[in-house]
Amino acid sequence: MNLPNRLFVDGAYRDASSGRVTTLVNPATESAFAEVSSADPADLAAAIASARKAWESGWRDLAPGRRAAILFEVARRLREQLEEIAQLEMLQIGKPIGDARDEAGLGARVFEYYAGAIAQFGGQTLPVARGGFDFTLRQPMGVVACIVPWNFPFPIACWKAAPALAAGNAVILKPASISPLTALKLGEIAQAAGLPPGVLQVVPGAGSAIGDALVTHSAIRKVSFTGSTEIGRRIMELAARDLKRVSLELGGKSPNIVFADADWERAADSSPMSVFANTGQDCCARSRVFVERSIFEPFVERFVAATRKLIVGDPADPKTQLGPLVTQAQRTTVEEYLTDARARGSRFACGGGRPLPRGYYLEPTVLLGVGESDRCWREEIFGPVVAIVPFDDEARMLQAVNASPYGLSGSLWTNDLRRALRVAKAIESGVLSVNSHSSVHVEAPFGGFKQSGLGRDLGMAAMEGYTELKNVYVAD
């Protein structure tokens, strides 16, 4: 398999002008396997100039039907190369191959959705008091920057790039420096599908080297970022200098609430993967579980039993459910949280150790007796750790749920429809599932409240977010 290991600029692969490279390490083996060109500000400037030229010279004015045909062709080619994409994703971040294949398919569905959305996307005609004719236009912004994290590199690259392209923008796609391979492959596939050179550029590189330059460049009209709340704040500060548009999908500390009237056995069986999937490296992870006290003990017993059955191991094995953490540093950070939990007297119902001698693996860990002030309860761990607590009173439970500075996702389990509606309205979260753990739907908006971000990915809301709304009045 040929690894895409250079910048993708102006429709072709090229080396970084500085010659700098980033070494990629397979987290399942701890072995280096590739070196990828790392962009510097000069490379970034060249990519932005190419994107601006491509946008002005035809992409923004391309007939909607032609733009849709190109994006449908991107989706078709993604499906043809699904296995290669999945293998690259597994290699660079240790994602279990079954999950990697599912996510490669998700990327193709995203391009199909936005290709179809182009014909349905437009403005309005409005009756106004003065008479005449008033209408609105949804116009592309120009060159937009899409900054993608390492935990879901391929699907998030697709769900940022596809709506931006569908709306008529040119895209500078910056993947995380440790997971650039599938973003680079996306650029190559999109070019082969008929996307004009320069419309989609992929510039891997360290955020410390090109992040500020990307956000502050005068030709960049919008920045769409998924990542940590800390970096999101920095992007907002930089973007404020010229009032650049931003959308931010940031951290989370999502709740999983189980009432006694629910099908709590099903909730207990399914809930471990709502937090441990992707080895807990998921901003939607339901890492705070609230269980009504009357069912607390049997729920915990069943939850722990289901957790112990999870298969941790080689990402290449189709049976594997949990792979390694992405880097040694990430595992060290998670283990520091576990050390703090032990020092504060939390009880480990299971997990906490390293299950394999090689690779950045960590056992899925269930904590009991965690206090409201404990770091494991308050902070996003981004690892396979969950805390389960009992509750007696709905109102107090909701206060505890909403005390978090985050508000991204969550689950609610009850068979009482009135309660489901009441609690769903009360939870401060951008995404919520009732009797389910499903957070992501291509057709529906995805994003958070409070410090979990602003703006939305996916659904028609994402496409709107890559346009400016213009009002035009024509007098009688």
C-alpha positions as a printed Julia matrix, in Angstrom:
476×3 Matrix{Float64}:
   0.0    0.0     0.0
   1.41   3.38   -1.05
   1.21   5.86    1.79
   0.21   9.44    0.89
   3.06  11.23    2.63
   3.34  14.69    1.03
   1.31  17.89    0.98
  -1.58  17.96   -1.49
  -1.51  21.44   -3.05
  -2.87  22.74   -6.36
  -4.01  19.29   -7.41
  -0.73  17.43   -6.84
   1.47  15.99   -4.13
   4.53  18.05   -3.24
   7.22  18.11   -0.57
   7.21  20.74    2.15
   9.4   23.69    1.15
  11.4   23.37    4.36
  11.92  19.64    3.96
  10.5   19.06    7.44
   8.69  15.81    8.12
   6.58  14.31   10.9
   7.26  10.72   11.94
   4.15   8.61   12.32
   4.01   5.87   14.95
   1.64   2.91   14.93
   0.06   2.98   18.42
  -0.6   -0.76   18.36
   3.08  -1.63   17.87
   4.86   1.53   19.1
   6.88   1.42   15.87
   7.49   4.27   13.42
   6.14   3.44    9.98
   6.19   6.63    7.87
   7.43  10.19    7.51
   4.98  12.81    6.22
   5.84  16.26    4.92
   5.08  19.0     7.41
   3.91  22.34    6.03
   5.34  25.67    7.08
   3.84  29.16    6.56
   5.28  29.4     3.04
   3.53  26.16    2.01
   0.32  27.38    3.6
   0.47  30.69    1.74
   0.94  28.85   -1.56
  -2.04  26.59   -0.81
  -4.29  29.54    0.08
  -3.26  31.44   -3.07
  -4.07  28.38   -5.18
  -7.43  27.96   -3.43
  -8.32  31.6    -3.95
  -7.48  31.38   -7.64
  -9.48  28.17   -8.09
 -12.51  29.67   -6.36
 -12.48  32.91   -8.32
 -11.78  31.26  -11.68
 -14.76  28.98  -11.76
 -15.68  26.87   -8.74
 -17.94  29.47   -7.13
 -19.83  29.93  -10.41
 -20.0   26.28  -11.45
 -23.54  25.15  -12.22
 -25.06  23.41   -9.19
 -25.76  20.27  -11.18
 -22.13  19.98  -12.2
 -20.94  20.54   -8.64
 -23.33  17.83   -7.43
 -22.1   15.39  -10.08
 -18.51  15.86   -8.92
 -19.39  15.25   -5.27
 -21.4   12.13   -6.17
 -18.33  10.9    -8.03
 -16.18  11.57   -4.95
 -18.57   9.4    -2.93
 -18.44   6.62   -5.52
 -14.65   6.58   -5.53
 -14.55   6.64   -1.73
 -16.63   3.47   -1.7
 -14.32   1.88   -4.27
 -11.31   2.61   -2.06
 -13.03   2.02    1.27
 -10.67  -0.77    2.36
  -7.54   1.27    1.66
  -8.95   4.21    3.62
  -9.83   1.92    6.54
  -6.36   0.37    6.56
  -4.72   3.81    6.63
  -6.96   4.88    9.51
  -6.16   1.72   11.46
  -2.45   2.18   10.88
  -2.18   5.8    11.95
  -4.39   5.87   15.06
  -4.96   2.22   16.03
  -8.68   2.26   15.24
 -10.2   -1.27   15.13
 -10.6   -2.26   11.51
 -14.35  -2.84   11.81
 -14.84   0.72   13.08
 -12.47   2.08   10.44
 -14.5    0.46    7.67
 -17.73   1.84    9.1
 -16.25   5.33    9.27
 -14.91   5.15    5.73
 -18.46   4.3     4.62
 -19.77   7.21    6.69
 -17.46   9.56    4.78
 -18.93   8.37    1.49
 -22.49   8.86    2.8
 -21.63  12.42    3.83
 -20.5   13.3     0.3
 -23.64  11.68   -1.13
 -25.85  13.65    1.25
 -24.33  17.02    0.38
 -24.21  16.23   -3.33
 -27.98  15.68   -3.13
 -28.47  18.73   -0.92
 -27.13  21.13   -3.53
 -30.38  21.03   -5.54
 -32.42  21.68   -2.39
 -30.31  24.53   -1.01
 -31.16  28.17   -1.64
 -32.72  31.36   -0.38
 -36.28  32.6     0.1
 -38.72  35.06   -1.39
 -40.17  37.4     1.23
 -43.26  39.62    1.24
 -42.29  43.07    2.57
 -44.43  45.98    3.71
 -43.23  48.36    0.99
 -44.25  46.04   -1.81
 -41.78  45.2    -4.52
 -39.86  41.95   -4.51
 -37.5   40.78   -1.77
 -35.39  37.66   -1.88
 -32.41  36.13   -0.1
 -29.32  34.45   -1.49
 -27.03  31.9     0.13
 -23.6   32.69   -1.28
 -20.3   30.87   -0.71
 -17.77  32.6     1.53
 -14.66  31.92   -0.51
 -11.7   30.05    0.96
 -12.47  28.28    4.24
 -10.2   26.41    6.65
 -11.24  23.03    8.05
  -9.13  21.8    10.98
  -9.6   18.12   11.82
  -8.72  16.17   15.0
  -6.93  12.83   15.33
  -9.67  10.77   16.97
 -11.99  10.52   13.91
  -9.71  11.83   11.15
 -11.53  10.63    8.05
 -15.24  11.1     8.83
 -14.72  14.54   10.34
 -12.62  15.59    7.33
 -15.56  14.57    5.15
 -18.27  16.22    7.19
 -16.38  19.51    7.11
 -15.13  19.46    3.52
 -18.28  18.11    1.84
 -20.77  20.83    2.91
 -18.18  23.56    2.34
 -17.55  22.31   -1.21
 -21.26  21.79   -1.86
 -21.91  25.42   -0.91
 -19.32  26.54   -3.47
 -16.28  27.25   -1.29
 -12.66  26.24   -1.73
 -11.24  24.32    1.23
  -7.91  24.26    3.04
  -8.02  21.01    5.02
  -5.57  20.72    7.9
  -5.47  17.26    9.5
  -3.86  16.58   12.86
  -0.11  16.09   12.49
  -0.27  12.51   13.82
  -3.14  11.41   11.55
  -2.79  12.99    8.09
  -2.99   9.94    5.85
  -6.71   9.64    5.2
  -7.13  13.39    4.69
  -4.39  13.3     2.08
  -6.1   10.32    0.45
  -9.36  12.28    0.38
  -7.64  15.1    -1.48
  -6.26  12.67   -4.04
  -9.62  10.94   -4.55
 -11.51  14.22   -4.87
  -9.06  15.42   -7.51
  -9.45  12.19   -9.49
 -13.24  12.58   -9.25
 -13.13  15.87  -11.14
 -12.66  18.5    -8.46
 -10.68  21.33  -10.08
  -7.07  21.75   -8.88
  -6.85  24.01   -5.85
 -10.45  23.59   -4.69
  -9.45  21.1    -1.97
  -5.94  21.41   -0.52
  -4.56  19.24    2.28
  -1.75  20.71    4.37
  -0.55  18.46    7.19
   1.69  20.11    9.74
   2.06  21.04   13.37
  -0.46  23.51   14.69
   2.39  25.34   16.38
   3.95  25.94   12.95
   0.96  26.87   10.78
  -2.11  27.09   13.04
  -1.99  30.81   13.78
  -1.08  31.65   10.18
  -4.05  29.65    8.89
  -6.56  31.27   11.24
  -5.32  34.83   10.72
  -4.74  34.8     6.95
  -6.83  37.53    5.35
  -8.04  35.25    2.53
  -9.56  32.72    4.94
 -13.22  33.65    5.44
 -14.18  30.95    7.93
 -12.49  28.46   10.26
 -14.26  25.21   11.14
 -12.46  23.44   13.97
 -12.97  20.23   15.91
 -10.69  19.66   18.88
  -9.99  20.76   22.42
 -11.75  23.62   24.15
  -8.37  25.2    24.89
  -7.43  25.42   21.21
 -10.97  26.52   20.36
 -10.55  29.53   22.63
  -7.3   30.4    20.89
  -8.96  30.2    17.47
 -11.78  32.51   18.61
  -9.26  35.03   19.89
  -7.32  35.04   16.63
 -10.42  35.07   14.43
 -11.79  38.08   16.32
  -9.08  40.27   14.82
 -10.93  40.48   11.5
 -14.29  39.08   12.64
 -13.68  35.84   10.79
 -16.54  33.34   10.95
 -15.89  30.31   13.13
 -17.59  27.07   14.05
 -16.15  25.08   16.91
 -16.91  21.53   18.03
 -14.98  21.14   21.27
 -14.78  19.03   24.4
 -17.46  17.13   26.26
 -18.3   15.4    29.52
 -21.53  13.8    28.46
 -24.1   12.27   30.83
 -25.88   8.94   30.58
 -29.05   9.04   32.71
 -30.93   5.84   33.57
 -34.3    5.93   35.33
 -35.71   2.88   37.1
 -38.72   2.65   34.74
 -36.43   2.21   31.73
 -35.3   -1.01   30.11
 -32.26  -0.67   32.32
 -30.88  -4.12   31.46
 -30.56  -3.05   27.84
 -29.09   0.26   28.96
 -26.49  -1.53   31.11
 -25.54  -3.9    28.3
 -25.14  -1.15   25.71
 -23.74   1.68   27.8
 -20.11   0.48   28.04
 -19.56   1.11   24.33
 -21.13   4.57   24.68
 -18.03   5.58   26.61
 -15.35   3.04   25.7
 -15.78   3.03   21.9
 -12.7    4.47   20.19
 -10.96   3.69   23.52
 -12.83   6.59   25.09
 -11.23   9.11   22.73
 -14.54  10.68   21.83
 -15.95  14.05   22.86
 -19.41  12.42   22.95
 -18.32   9.69   25.38
 -20.97   9.19   28.08
 -18.39   9.28   30.88
 -20.76  10.37   33.67
 -23.47   7.78   34.35
 -26.4    8.73   36.62
 -28.51   5.74   37.75
 -31.67   5.91   39.85
 -30.79   4.44   43.24
 -33.38   1.66   43.28
 -31.61  -0.03   40.33
 -28.08   1.21   41.01
 -26.48  -2.0    42.3
 -27.87  -4.41   39.67
 -27.16  -1.85   36.95
 -23.52  -1.51   38.0
 -23.14  -5.28   38.22
 -24.47  -5.71   34.7
 -22.48  -2.75   33.34
 -19.25  -4.15   34.77
 -20.0   -7.62   33.41
 -20.53  -6.15   29.94
 -17.33  -4.14   30.24
 -15.29  -7.22   31.13
 -16.5   -8.9    27.92
 -15.13  -6.16   25.66
 -12.32  -7.36   23.42
  -9.16  -5.25   23.66
  -6.45  -6.1    21.2
  -4.96  -5.95   17.72
  -6.82  -3.37   15.6
  -6.37  -5.59   12.53
  -8.47  -8.36   14.11
 -12.14  -7.91   13.09
 -13.2   -9.14   16.55
 -11.37  -6.32   18.35
 -13.65  -3.69   19.91
 -11.06  -1.48   21.66
  -7.66  -0.65   20.25
  -4.81   1.31   21.84
  -4.79   4.94   22.85
  -3.34   7.1    20.11
   0.04   7.96   21.68
   2.14   7.15   24.68
   1.53  10.68   25.94
  -2.24  10.19   25.74
  -2.04   6.99   27.78
   0.16   8.71   30.36
  -2.41  11.49   30.7
  -5.24   9.01   31.27
  -3.18   7.08   33.82
  -2.57  10.33   35.72
  -6.34  10.65   36.09
  -6.51   7.09   37.44
  -3.75   7.83   39.92
  -5.7   10.84   41.13
  -8.86   8.71   41.44
  -7.03   6.19   43.62
  -5.63   8.95   45.82
  -9.14  10.37   46.32
 -10.57   7.03   47.34
 -12.56   6.06   44.26
 -13.32   2.35   43.94
 -12.21   0.56   40.77
 -15.01  -1.83   39.85
 -12.83  -3.05   36.97
  -9.92  -2.02   34.8
  -7.15   0.48   35.34
  -4.22  -1.6    34.09
  -2.31  -2.25   30.9
  -3.7   -5.41   29.28
  -0.9   -5.97   26.74
   2.88  -5.6    26.95
   3.22  -3.72   23.67
   1.13  -0.9    22.27
  -0.52   2.02   24.08
  -3.33  -0.09   25.51
  -5.32   0.55   28.67
  -8.11  -1.51   30.2
 -11.62   0.01   30.2
 -12.11   1.32   33.73
 -15.27   1.71   35.81
 -15.07   4.04   38.82
 -17.49   4.14   41.76
 -17.63   6.51   44.71
 -16.35   9.47   42.7
 -16.9   12.89   44.26
 -18.32  15.93   42.49
 -15.02  17.79   42.93
 -12.85  14.93   41.64
 -10.97  15.48   38.38
 -12.36  12.25   36.91
 -15.86  13.6    37.38
 -15.29  17.18   36.21
 -12.72  16.97   33.42
 -12.7   15.39   29.99
 -10.34  12.42   30.27
 -10.38  11.31   26.63
  -9.68   7.73   27.57
 -11.53   4.54   28.59
 -12.76   5.72   32.0
 -16.33   6.05   33.27
 -17.78   7.08   36.64
 -21.18   5.78   37.79
 -23.18   7.46   40.57
 -26.67   6.95   42.04
 -29.37   9.62   42.22
 -32.61   9.95   44.16
 -34.11  13.23   43.0
 -34.61  14.25   39.37
 -34.14  17.97   39.98
 -30.88  17.54   41.88
 -29.62  15.1    39.29
 -30.27  17.64   36.54
 -28.4   20.28   38.52
 -25.41  17.94   38.64
 -25.71  17.15   34.93
 -25.78  20.84   33.99
 -23.04  21.84   36.43
 -20.49  20.78   33.81
 -19.03  23.56   31.65
 -19.58  21.23   28.68
 -22.79  20.42   26.84
 -22.18  18.3    23.78
 -24.07  15.0    23.91
 -25.8   12.56   26.21
 -28.28   9.74   26.69
 -31.53   9.46   28.62
 -33.21   6.15   29.42
 -36.88   6.09   30.45
 -40.17   4.64   29.25
 -42.14   7.63   30.57
 -42.78   9.92   27.59
 -43.58  12.97   29.7
 -40.4   12.5    31.7
 -38.37  12.01   28.53
 -39.6   15.32   27.09
 -39.22  17.17   30.39
 -35.67  15.98   31.05
 -34.57  16.33   27.41
 -35.6   20.0    27.48
 -33.82  20.55   30.8
 -30.44  19.07   29.82
 -28.0   21.69   28.49
 -26.68  19.73   25.53
 -26.59  20.15   21.78
 -27.25  16.47   21.07
 -29.33  14.03   23.1
 -30.5   10.45   22.56
 -33.5    8.86   24.29
 -33.17   5.12   24.88
 -30.13   5.13   22.6
 -26.49   6.21   22.45
 -26.49   7.47   18.88
 -24.96  10.95   18.57
 -24.16  11.33   14.88
 -26.67  11.38   12.02
 -25.6   12.74    8.64
 -28.97  14.42    8.17
 -29.12  16.11   11.61
 -27.13  19.0    13.11
 -24.27  18.1    15.45
 -22.67  20.47   17.95
 -22.64  21.67   21.51
 -23.76  24.16   24.12
 -21.51  26.17   26.46
 -17.81  25.25   26.25
 -18.55  22.39   23.88
 -18.55  24.91   21.07
 -20.7   26.89   18.66
 -22.06  26.33   15.19
 -23.04  22.94   13.81
 -21.61  20.18   11.65
 -23.81  17.86    9.56
 -27.33  18.34    8.29
 -28.37  21.4     6.32
 -27.18  23.56    9.21
 -23.58  22.79    8.25
 -24.11  23.88    4.66
 -25.75  27.11    5.84
 -22.72  27.7     8.04
 -20.45  27.85    4.98
 -22.47  30.62    3.32
 -23.22  34.29    3.77
 -26.89  35.28    3.74
 -27.62  38.22    1.43
 -30.92  40.06    1.2
 -31.91  41.76   -2.07
 -34.85  44.16   -2.44
 -36.19  45.12   -5.86
 -38.56  48.09   -5.9
 -41.74  48.17   -7.99
